[in-house]
Amino acid sequence: MSKELIRQLDGSGRIVIPKEIREELELNDQQLRIKEEKRRISVIKTNLEETEEKHVKTLDDEGRLLLPSDLRDYIGWQKGVEIKFSTDKDRVILQEANEQCIICGRSDAYLYPVKQRLLCEECLVMGNEEATEAWKTNLNPIFENYFDHCHDSIENEENRKHILQARMDGRRLKTVLEFIGVEDDNELLEQIKKSYQLLGDVGKYDVFLTDLEKMNENKEESDEDIPEVYEELTSFAQNKRNESQEKLNKKLPKTVNNDLKKQWETFLNEGLPEYVRGIDTNEKLKEEEDKFHKKLEEYKKAKEEDDSLENGLPVIKGVYVQAKHLRSLYTFLNKMKDGEYEDKVNEYEDIQKEFGKIISLRDRLDRIDKARKKAKLSKSKVKEIKKDIKGDLEKELNEVSG
């Protein structure tokens, strides 16, 4: 056919097959099988027994063909849409007349639907390659920093900065990999989780030691027994920190090594493209935001029912953890998207700080209780220290905006 044949779909889902095509393929008074193929519809003569009845139609007296509603809905054809006709041997091919690649304008190839836009295969591949490169460019420096800081945390045992930085980088990697859909049992992700846990075992005692140092500096001069208590708690925390460091020195090289580097390279070149192809970043972020707001509502409800520390604290940690998670995600994506999520980074940073004060005080109480029991200190010796922390905790809990 030399000229382009176009007809409109009516309100009942019917379309007139052009007379030229009806006569060429002898379609009148024939059973016609209707099938969707890559966002196009093919029509071919058939016998009723060979296929499903709902997708077998005949032309009416005016040459109109009723297209099955499930196929129309799947492709998105509604009343008034213009349909272009062509033939392929004994088949009639129907496709939307104005469909073309959003990038190159091509209409003679199969078009892939991507976020309500259409792309030809060539442009889709090019777009996927560019998207993958953006993820790779922003992920790889985090891994390299993580790898270096992990080794520095072994070689420079007394430098708490390396432990902290290695944990931060590990958390960022873990957060982004989970966000793009890497499975929990993925070997690379499992190795990152293991190292994160090992670093955390040392890091929590670094935090405890820092807390004790600050508390000791700010103690009241009238508290005669306090120096002794701080000395004993510090000694206990330092010993536990040393034990955890020895464990880290032994096990971390088995996890963070050249094999992990090879796994990472393989992931970047083979795994990452599959995970980020066609990913709807904003939709996935919405899912994470919904989780946060659910946690926040749980906290508000608990606080309304009972404003005591016992009921407020269990749920507030969920708010803090999800806010921290979202801040990490938005920080990564903000860099990749040239500042697009700057407001979100600031929003969740503020929330994390606000709720983090409460979590920090709660963790401090827990660590002192555990240290007292394991170091066999009397309750009376740590009572005053805990009293001050509880007072600060109650104050922060009452002031948090929620």
N, C-alpha and C positions, 0 to 999 in steps of 0.2 A: 504494500500500500504506500503510495507516494505522499498523500496528504495525511495530516494528523487528525485523528477522529476523537472527539471529546464529547462526553455527555454528563449531565448532572444526576446525582442520586436524589430520588424523591423522598418524601417524608415517610413512606412505608418501607424504605430500604430497597426500592426497585430501581433498575437502570435499564435504559433501552440499548440493546445490542445493535450497533449500526447495521443497516440493511446490507451494505457491502460484505460485512463479515458473516452475517446470517446466510447469505447466498453462497459465499465462497466455501464455507465449511458445512453447509447444509444442516443448520442447527434447528430449523423449525420442526415442531412435533417430535423432538428427540429428548431423551433423558440426558440431563447434563450434570456431570459431577463437578462440584465447586470446592476448590481447595485453596488454603492460604499458603503461600510460599514466599518467605522473606519480604513481608509487608506488601506483597502483591497477591492478586487472586487469579487463579487459572481456571478455565472452564473447558471441559472436554466431554465429548459424547461417551456414554457408558451404558451398561445394563444395570437395572435397579438392584439385582442380586449381588452385584460386585462391591457395593459400598454402603455407607450409612444412609438411611432414608432422609435424614434431616439435611444432608448436604447434596441431595439430588433434586433438581428442579427442572421444569420445562418452561419454555417461553410462552407468554400469553399472546393473544391475537395481535397485540401492538408491538411485539418483539421485546417485551420487558422481561427481565430476569430478576427474581427476588433473591437478594443476597442474604444468607443466614445471619441472624442478628449477632451470634457469638463471634463470627468472623469480622463483622463490621465493628463491633465493640473492641475487638482485639487490635485492629489496625487503627481505629479511631476515626472511621468514616461516619459522618453525620449528614443530615439533610443539606443539600446544596453543594456538597463537595464535587469538584470536577474530576471526572475519571477519564484517563487516556487509554485508548484501546490499541492493541497490536496483536499480531498473530505469530505463533511459533509452531510450524508444521500444522498439526490438527488441533492445536490449542488456541484459546483466546486468552490474552494476558490483560488484566486490568490493573492499573496503578494510578495513584493520585497524580493529576496533571501537573501540579505546581511543585512537586517534590524535587528538591535538588540539594546537593551538598552545601551546607551552610558556609563552608570555607572556599571551595573551588567552583561551586555552581554546577557540578556535574550531575546529570539526571539519567544517564544511560547505564548506570551500574547500580548494584544493590546498595541501598542506603541504610546504615545502622542507626537506630534511634538512641540518642544519648542526651538525657536531660531535656526531653521534648524538642531536641534539635536532631537533624539528620546529617550524617557524615558518610562519605564514601570510604571504602576500605583503605585507600591510600592515605587519605587525610586522617583517618582514625589511627592508623599505625603511626603516622608522624606525630599526632597529638599524644598518643600513649608514650612514645619515646621521649618527648619533651617533658611530659608529666613525671615519668620515671626518673629522668635525669634530675629534676628539681628535688624529688624526694631523696635521691641518692646523694646529691650535693650537700644537702642539709643534714642527712643522717650520718654520713661517713665521718665528719669531724668529731661528732659526739662519740662514736665508737673509738676513734683513735685516741681521744683524750681519756676516755674510760680505760682503755688498755694501758696507757702510760701511767695514769694515776694508780691503777691497781698494782703495778710493779713498784711504783714509788712508795706505796703504802707498806711494802715489805722491806725495801732497801732503806727507807727512812722511817723507822718504827716510831720515833718520838714526835714526828711531825703530824699532828692531828689534821692538818689541812688536806693532806693527800687522801686520808680515809674519807673525809667529808666530801671532797670533790669526786672521788671514785663512786661513792654512793649516789651522788646527784646525777652523774652521767649514766650510771646503771639504771637509775629510776627513769630517766628520760628515755633511754632505749627501750626499756620494758613497756613504758606507757605508750610510745608510738607504735611499737610492734603489735601490741594488743589492739590498739585503735584500728590499724589497717587489717586486722583479722587473722594475725598469725596465731595458730592453734596453741593451746596450753602445753601440749606434749611435743611441740616442735623442739628439736634438740638444741638449736641455737638459743631459743628463749629460755629453755630449762637451764642452760649453762649460765646465762646472765642472771637468772633468779638465784641460783646457788651462790654465785659470787656476791650478789647483793646481800644475801643473808649472812655470809661470812663477814663481810665488811660491817654489816649492821651490828653484829655481836661485839665488835670492837667499838664501833661508833657510839653505842648507847652508854658505854662506860666513859668515853670521852666527854659526852654531854653531862653525865653525872659528876665527873670530876670538875668540869667547868662550873656547874651549878654550886658545888660545895665551896669552890674557891670564892665565888661571888658572895655566897651566904656568909662565909666566914669573915669576909671583909666588912660586911654590913651588920655584923652582930652587935648587940648591946653590950657595953663594957660591964654591966652589972651581972651578966649571966656567967657566973664563975665556972660552971661545969661545961659550958658550951665549947671552949677550945679543945677539951679532951674528946668530946663527942665528935667534933669535926675531924680531929686527928685520926680517930679510930675508923670513922666512915670513909675518910680519904684513903687510909691504908687498905681497907677492904676493897674499895673500888679500884685502886691501882693494881692490886694483886689479881683481881678478876680481869682487869684490862690486859695485864701481861699474859694471863692464861689464854685469853681470846686471841691476842696477837700471835702467840705461838701456834695456835690452831690455824690462824690465817696464813702464817708463813709456810705451814706444811701443806695446806689444802688448796690455797688460791692458785699456785703455779700449775696444779693439775687441771684447773678449770680455765684460767686465763693464760693461754699459751699460743704457740704457732698454729695448733690445730684449730683453735677458735678463730684465729685470723683467716684461715682458709675457709672455714664455715661461713664467715662473714662475707668474704669475697664471692663465694658461690651464691649466697643469699642475695647480694646486691645485683648480681648479673642474671640470675635465673629465677629466684623466688620473688624478689621485690616487684618486678614488672607485672607478675600475675596478681599480686595483692592490691596494687594501686590502680590497675586498669579499670577505668570506669567508676572508681570510688566516688561516692557522693559525700564529700567532706562535711558539708553543712548539715546534711541529714544525720550523719553519725554524731556530729557535735550536738545536735538537738537531742539525740538519745541520751548523751552524757549529761546535758543540761537538765533533762527531765529527771534523771537519777538524783542530781543534786537537789532539785526543788522538792522531790519526794522526801529526801533525808531532812531537809529544812523544815518541812511540814511536820514530820515526826517529832523533831525537836520542839517546835512551837507547841504542839499538842501536849507533849510530856511536861513542858514548863507551865502550861495553863492548868494542868491537872494537879501538879505538885511542884512548887518552885524550889524544892529541896535539892541539894547536891546529888543525892542518890538517884533521883529520877532524871535529872538534867544531863548528867555526864555520860551515861551509856550511849545516848543517841547523838550527843554533840560531837563525838569522835567521828561518827559517820559523815556529818556535815564537813568537818575539817578535812578528812581524807579525800572526799570527793572534790572539794574546793582545791585542794593541793593537786589532785589529778588533773582537773580542768586547767589550772594555771600552767602546769607543765605542758599540756597539749597545746594551749593557745600560744604559749611562748615559742614552741617549735614552729607551729603553723604561721605565726606572725612574722617570723624571720623568713620563712619560705615564701610568704605572700606579700613581702615588702610592706609590712606595717598594717595590714588589713585588720588585724585583730588586736590592735594596741589597747583599745578600751576594755576588751575582755580580759587581757592580761592584767591590767590595773585593777579591774573589778575583783577578780579572784585572788589577786595578791592581797588586797585589803581584807577580804573575807578570811583568807588563810591566816593572816596575822592576827585578826581579831579572835578567831576561835583557837588559834595556835597557842595563845597565852594560857588559855584554860587547859589545853591538853598538856602543855609543858609543866604546869603546876601539878596536874593530876599524876603525870608520869614521875615527877620528882617525889611525890608522896609514896608512890608504889615502890620506887627504888630504895627509898629510905627504910620502908617497912621490911623489904626483902633483905637489905643489908643488915638491919638490926637483928633479924632472926638468925641469919647465917653467921654474923660476927658475934652473936650472943651478947648483944648490948641490952641493958635494962630499958624497959619502956619509959621509965621516968627520965632517963638521960636524954631521950630524943623527943620527949613530950613538948618541950618549949619550941623546938625547931618545927615540929609538925603543926603546932598551934599557929605559928606565924604564917606558914604556907597555906593552911586551911583558911585563914582570914583573907589572905590575898586571893585565894581561889573563889571564895564566896563573893568577894567584891567584883572580880572579873565576870563571874557568871551572872551577877545581877546587872552589870553594865552592858553586857553583850546585846547588840540590837536585835539579832535574829531576823 
